[in-house]
Amino acid sequence: MRQTKLKLAAGAAALLPALACAAGAIEGDVKQQATNWHAIIMFFLFVAFTLGITYWAARRTKSASDFYAAGGGITGFQNGLAIAGDYMSAASFLGISALVFDKGYDGLIYSMGFLVGWPIILFLVAERLRNLGKYTFADVASYRLGQTPVRSFAALSTLVVVAIYLIAQMVGAGKLIQLLFGMSYSSAVLLVGVLMVCYVLFGGMLATTWVQIIKAVLLLSGATFMAIMVLSTVGFSPEMMFEKAVAAHGKGAAIMAPGKADPIDSISLGLALMFGTAGLPHILMRFFTVADAKEARKSVFFATGFIGYFYILTFIIGFGAIMLVLNQPGMMETVVKNGKSVTQLVGGSNMAAIHLADAVGGDIFLGFISAVAFATILAVVAGLALSGASAVSHDLYASVIKHGKANEADEIRVSKITTVVLGVVAIVLGLVFEKQNIAFMVGLAFSIAASANFPVLFLSMFWKGLTTRGAVIGGLVGLLTAVVLIVLGPAVWVEVLKHEHAVFPYKNPAIFSMTLAFVVTWLVSTLDTSRQAEEEKAKFDAQYVRAMTGIGASGASKH
């Protein structure tokens, strides 16, 4: 019986490669499981509750400010939870636990990399972003620069990041549902796409925020329970947990030592994680949902605490799985890989946290964790869809096409049409990429965010010499370089296109593409001696005063 319960995908996904492990999709072919009714019932309870919230939010969403930024009425604590809900993906929960389960200490590089990005946002971005912007990061980047070219570039990079991230999440949703619920892949993708559209279309940012808050609370509660149950088995002694894990793991004491990673690849990965976070459009958009810069700082403070706590829990869960799941009867299977028989966890290392949930909490808790894992995807895709819709309606339609003269009703209508289109596109791409190796896509999304969005955003706020020409050319160079180097690197050139050797030797291009973006932006801006460039530089002082004081910044709506 126990073996039947735990037969979660014979021959399923292998350990998630690189960044996808921490924030992307479940990889590889999976075998659909017997229907998990506990998980399905709990998930639909979550859906029913969040759709009720969407109905409530729809009645309060009347203006563009309400739709894009919840009227600026979200508190710092609520927004911190929502940011955490937007940021902690299902594969982050399963993937980092799997990394720790397989590699031990080395799994920390992903936890630390994602966490270190938040102090950068706290000290460099949050306050100025809230004071200068209204709905999107393009508001900030174009504050004193040419509206049409800068907003067009910002909308392009936003849509590229959103599309790539959405593919990873949709494919991940389909794989997870096959693994955890026993539903078909296509049903899962369709369900996620329809719910995503409902949350954003009817409830806007207010509904999306509360979906993210509820998801964050559920995920943190479930992970906390798992960690407490793991520690209770060793008398709440981390030292004893590590000793038992070392004794159980095939690598022995080696799991407590750093591995042999390429230093350039590791540094590049760290840069992508750190600065990519500060360039993700769906994360930056959350800072406009609070009343002022003070609440924006509080948001980051709380988000950093919740996210840091979550990654500590995944570390305990990973070692707990080594201790309580590895080599246990009914939890291991023998599969053939590359012509060799290999003994692994049933369903692969990705299932370490799921097996542990069953080990410490039985069927009911296994169903709860499975439902929460799916709910995390809904929260992430809702945030992505809203940021993509705002890029089209606010940055392209209202600011570029209508030159800032569009009325709010038309802008919201364009945003809702875009949301539906994005939903259809997400479902279609999720179905098209079902059999593809898309592990590299989240790495690409973070690399683009770090190489295109972050340099332009950072320099627009901190460097007087930035010009429109420099921002657009530098940003496009960063975007194209990140894409080209990912394609020429091992993740695509070897693993997807099946060439023998990669043209570019590193999996993570950020150290090259981000540096190039900064250099090109600086060089082009410095060489730009046009009258427009001089006027843009002269406007920096006024921008700086508003960035630091908030004088003239938009406030919260009155509901």
N, C-alpha and C positions, 0 to 999 in steps of 0.2 A: 504493500500500500504506500509506504513512505517513498519507495523508489518511483512509484507511478506519479505521486505528487510532485516529486522533484525532477521528473524527466523533462526539463525545460529547454528542449532544443538540441537534440543530438546532432552533432556536426554543425553547430551554430557559429555565430560570430567569433572570430579570433580577437585577441586583444586589440583595442582601438589604436591605430597608429597615431603617434605624435599628437598634434593639437586636437584632432577629432576626438581623441580619448577624453580630453578635458571639456570639450564644449560642443561636440558635433553630433554625429549620427552613429547608430549601431551598424557595424560593417559586416559584410559577408552574407552568404546564403544562410537562411534560417529555416528551421522546420516548424510548421505550425503545430501548436500544442492543443491538448484537450481543453475545452472551454473552462476558464477559471471564473466561476460564477461569483465568488467572493469579490474578486477584483472588479468584475463588470458592474455589480450592484453598487459597490462603493464609488466607482467612477461616475456612474450615472446620477448618484446622489450629489456628487460634486458639480456635475454639469447642471442639474436642475437648480441647485442653489445659486450658481453663478449666472444662469440665465434669468433668474429672479432679480438678481442684482443688476443685470443689464436692462431689464424692464424699468427698474427704479431709476437707473442712471439716465435712460432715454428720456424720461419725463423732466429731467433737470438739465439736459443738454440742449441749449437754445442758441448759443452763439458760437462763433469760431473759436473763441477762447475756451469755452466749455468743451468743445469737440477735441481740440488739439492738446489742451493743457489743463483740463478739469477745472477751468476757471481760476487756476492758481490757488485753489482752496484746499489743497492737500497739506497736512502738517508734515514737519520734518521727520517725525517718527514713522508716520504712515508711508511717506515717500521712501524712507530708508528701507522699510520692509518690501515695498514694491520694487525698488531697484534690485534688492537681493533676489526677489522672485523672478525678475526679468533676466537676471544674470546667471542664476544657478540652474543649469539645464539638466535634463534627465541623464545625458551621457556624462555630465560632470559628476553626478552622483555615482553612476555605475562605473564610469571610466576611470576616475581617480582611485576608487576603491579597487578596481581591477589592476591598475598599475602597481599599487602598494602590495596587493596580493601576489603579483608576479615578481616585482623587483624590490619590494621593501622600501628602504630609505629613499631610493631614487624617485619614488612617486611624489616626493615632496616638492620637486622642481616645478610641477604644474600648480600645486596648491599655492606655493609662494609666488610664482609668476603672476597668477591671476590676482592675488591679494595685493601685491606691491603696486599695481596700477592705481589703487584707490587713494593712497596718500597723494599721488601726483594730481589726481582729480581734485582732492580736497584743497590742496595748497595753491595749485596753479589755475584750475579751470572753473570750479563750481561757482564762486562768487562773481567773477567777471562774466561768465556765461549768462547767469541769471539777470545781471544788471544790464547787459547789452542786448540780449536776445528777447524774442517774443514767443516763437513756437519751435524753431529749428536752429541747428548750429550754423546754417547759412546766414541767418540774421546777424550773427556775430562776425562771421568771415567777411560779409559784404558791408559791414556797418559804415566804413569810410571809403570803400572801394567801389568799382563799377558794378552796379546791381546785376545787369544782364549776364556778363561773362562769369562772374564769381558764383552767382546763384545757379547758373546752368551747370557749371562744373560741380558744385556741391550736390545738386540734385542727381547728376550722373553718378558720382561716387557713392551717394546714399543708395540709389537704386541697385547699383552693382553689388554692394555689400549686402543689402536686404535680399536680393535674388539668390546670391550664393548661400547665405545663411539659411534662407527658407528651404532651399533644396536639401541641405543637410538635416534640417529639423523634420521635414516631411518624410524623408527616407527613414530617418531615425524613428519617427512615430510608427511607420508601417512595420519596421523590424521589431520594435518593442511590443507592439500589440500581438504579433505572431508569437513572440516569445512568452509573453506574460498573460495574455488574455485568451488566446486561442481563436481570435478573430482573423479574418483574411487580411492580407496586406492592403488591397485596394479599398476595402471597407474602412480600414483605419485611416488611410490617407484622405478619403472622402469626408469622414467624420471630423477630422482635425481641420480641414479646409472650410467646411460649412460652419463649424463652431467659431473659428477665427473670424470669419466674415460677420457672423451675428454679433459677437462681442464689440467689434470695432464699428460696424455699420450703424448699430442702434444705440450703443452706449458710449462710443467714443473713448476718450482717455479716462473718464471717470470709471466706466465699467472695466476697462483694461487694467486700471490701477488696482481695483478691488479683486479682480481675478488673480493678479500677481501677489497681492497681500495674502490672500487665502492660501494660495499654493505655497508661498514661502513659509507660512505658519505650519502647514501640514508637513512639508518636507523637513523643516527643522525639528518638529515634534517627533516624527518617525525616526530620523537619524539619531536624535538624542536618546530615544528609548533603546535603539539598537546598541549605542555606545555604552549606556548604563548597564544593559544586560551583559554585554561582553566583559566590562570591567568587574561586574559582580562575580563572575566566575573565577576571578583571580584575586578576590579580596580587595578590589580597587587599587591594585598595585600595577602601574604601567611596567615596572621592571619585570615583574612576574609574567606579564603578557608578552613582553619582548623575548624573554627566556623560552617560554613555551612555543612561540612562533619560530624562533631560531631552531628549536629542537624538531619541529614538525616540517619545516621547509627543506626542500631538496638542496638548496644552496647554502644552508646552514648559516653561519655567522656572516656570510657575504651579503645577506640582505640588510645588514645594519651598516654597510659601508657604501660610499658613493661608487657608482659604476664608471666605466671607461667611455665617456661620451666625447664626441668631437667638440673642442672648446668653442670654435667659431659657430657651429650649429647651436650649441647651448646658449651662447650669448645672444645670438640672433633670435632664438626662441624667446628668451627672456625679454628682449626689446619688443618683440611683437605682442607678447602678453601684457607688458607694462603700458606701452604707449598706444597699442591697439585699443585697449579698453577706453582710453580717453578720446578715441576717434570713432567709436561705434555710435551711429546716429540714433538708434533706439534707446541707448543708455543716456546720451546727452539730452535727448528730448525730455527725459524725466525731470530735469532741473527747472523746467518752465512750469511745472505743476504746483510749485510752492509759491507762497506769497511774496517772498523777498530773499535777498542774498543770505541773510541769517538762517532762514529755514533751509536754504540750499546747502549751506555748510553742515547743518544738523543732519540733513539727508545723507550726506556722504559719511559722516561720523557713524550714524547708525548702520548704514549699509556695510561699511567696512567691518564693524563689529559682527554683524550677522554672517557675512560672507566668510570672515576669518574663522568664526566659530564653526561654521559648516565644514570648512576644509579640515579643521582639526578633527571633527567627527569622522570624515571620510578616511582619515589616517588610522583612527582607532578601528573603524569598520574593516579596513583592509587587513590590518594585523589580526583582528578578531576572526576574520574569515580563514586566515592561515591556521589559527589556533583551533577553531571549532568546526571548520568545514573540510579543510584539506585532508585527504586520505581517509575520510570517514566513509563507512559503508553506505552504499546507495548514492553517494555524491560524486563519485569519480567514474569515468568511462574511458574506454580505449578507442581511439580513432586513428585512421590512416592519414598521414600528412607527408606529401612528397615521397610516397612509397614506403614510409616507415610507420610502425605502430607507436603511437604516443598516448600516454595516460594523462588525462586532463580533467578539470572540473566539468561536470555535466553541463553542456551548453557553452563551454568556454569560460575564460576568466571574467568576461563581462558580467557573468551571472553570480559573481562572488557575493555581492551585497544581497541579492535576491535569495540565494541559498542560506545566507546568514539570517535573513529575516525569518525564514521558515524554521531555522534551528533554534532561534531564541524566542519566537512568538507564535509558531504554528501556522495553521491555514489562514486564520482570520488576519493575522498581522502580515502574512505573505500577500494576501489580497489587498490590504491597505497600502503597503509599499508599492505594489504593482500599479494600483490606481493613482497614487501620488506621482509615480514616475511618468505616467501618461499625462497627468494634469500639468506637470512642469513644462511639457512641450506646448500645451495650449497657451500658457502664460507667455512663453517666449515668442511664439509665432504671432500672437496678438500685438505685442509690442513692435515686432518687425513690420507687420502690416500697417500699423498706424504711422510709423516713421516713413515708410514708403509712400503712403497716401499723402502725407503732409508735404513730402518733397515735390510731388507732382502738383498738388493743388495750391499750396502756399508759395513755394519757391518758383515753380515754372509758370503755372496759370496766373496766379494773382500778381506776382512780382515781375515776371519777365514778359508774359504775353499781354497782360492788362496794365502793366507799368504801375502797379500799386493802386489801381483804381477799381478793382473788382469789388462788388458788394459781398457781404458775408454769406448770404444765402447761396449765391452762385459758387463761391469758394467751397462751402461745405458740400454742395451737390457734386462738384468735381471730385472732392475727396472721397465721397461715398461710392461714386462710380469707379474710382481708382481702386478702392478697397475690394469691390466685387471682382474687378479684373485681376487684381493680385491674388485673390482667393482661387479663381479659376486657373491662373498661371501656376500657382503653387501646387494645386492638385495634379495638373497635367505633368508638370516637371517631376513631382513625386512619383507618378506612375512610370514616366519615361526612364527615370534614373534608378528604378528598382534594382536592376541587376548590375548597376555600375559601381565601381569602387569610387566613392565620393569622399573618402576620408580626408583628402587634401583640401576640401572646400572651406572648412572652418579655418584652417591655417591660412588660406588665401584671403578670407574675409578679414581676419585680424591683421594680416600683412598689409592689405589695402588700407584699412583704417589707420594703421600706424604710419604708412608711407604717403598717403594722399590727404586724408582728413586732418590728422594730428598736426603735421607741419604747418598747414595753412591756418588752422585754428589757433595754434600756439603763436605763430609769428604775427598774426593779425592783432592779437591782444598785447603782445610784448615788444614788438619791434616797429619803431617809427618808420623805418625805411621800406617796409613792404608796399609793393604796388600791385595793381590789378594784373598787369602782365606777368609779374613774378609769381603771384599766387596761382594763377590759372596754369601757366606753363609748368611751374614746379610741381603742382598737384597732379597734373596729368602725367608728368614724367614718373612720379612716384607710383601712381596707379598702374601704368603700363609696365614699368619695370618689375613691380611685384608679380603681376600676372605672367609676364614672360619668364621670369626666373622660376616661378612655381612650375610652369609647364615644362621647362627645360631641366628641372631638378628631378631627383629620384622618385618623388611622390607621384608624378604624372608620367615622365619620360620612360621610367623603368616599370613602375607598378601598374600603370594604366595602359600606356602605349606599347609596353612589352619590348622596348629596346634593351640591349645588353648593358649599356653604360649611359649614365646621365651626362648631358652636355654641361650642366651646372651642378657641382658636386654636393650642394647643401640642400636640405629639405626646407629650411627656413630662410627666406631671402631678406628679412626686414633690416638686418644690419647694413645691407648694401642699398636696398631700395629706399629706405628712410633717409639714410645719409645723402644719397643722390638727390632726393627731393629737397632736402634742406639746402644743399649746395646750389642746385639749379635755381631755387626760389631766391636765394640771396644774390646770386650772380646776375640773374635777369633783372631783379629789382634795382640793384646797384647800377647797372648799365642803362636803366630806363631814365632818361633825362627829359621826357616829355612834360608839357605843361600840366597834363592830367596827373602825372606822377608827383609833381611838386605839390599840387593841391591836395592829393591824398595824404602825403606826408605831413602837410600842415594841419590836417584834421585830427592828427593823432592825439594832441594834447587834450582836446575836448572829449575825445573818446576815453582817454585815460581817466579823466575826472569822473565821468559817468560810471566807468568800470569799477572805480574804487569807492564811490559814494552812493551810487544807485539813483542819483538825482535824474529824474526823467524816465526811470524804468517803469514798465507796466506793472500794475498791482493786481491783486486778486479780484475776481468778479464777486458781486454781491448776489447771493442766491436768495 
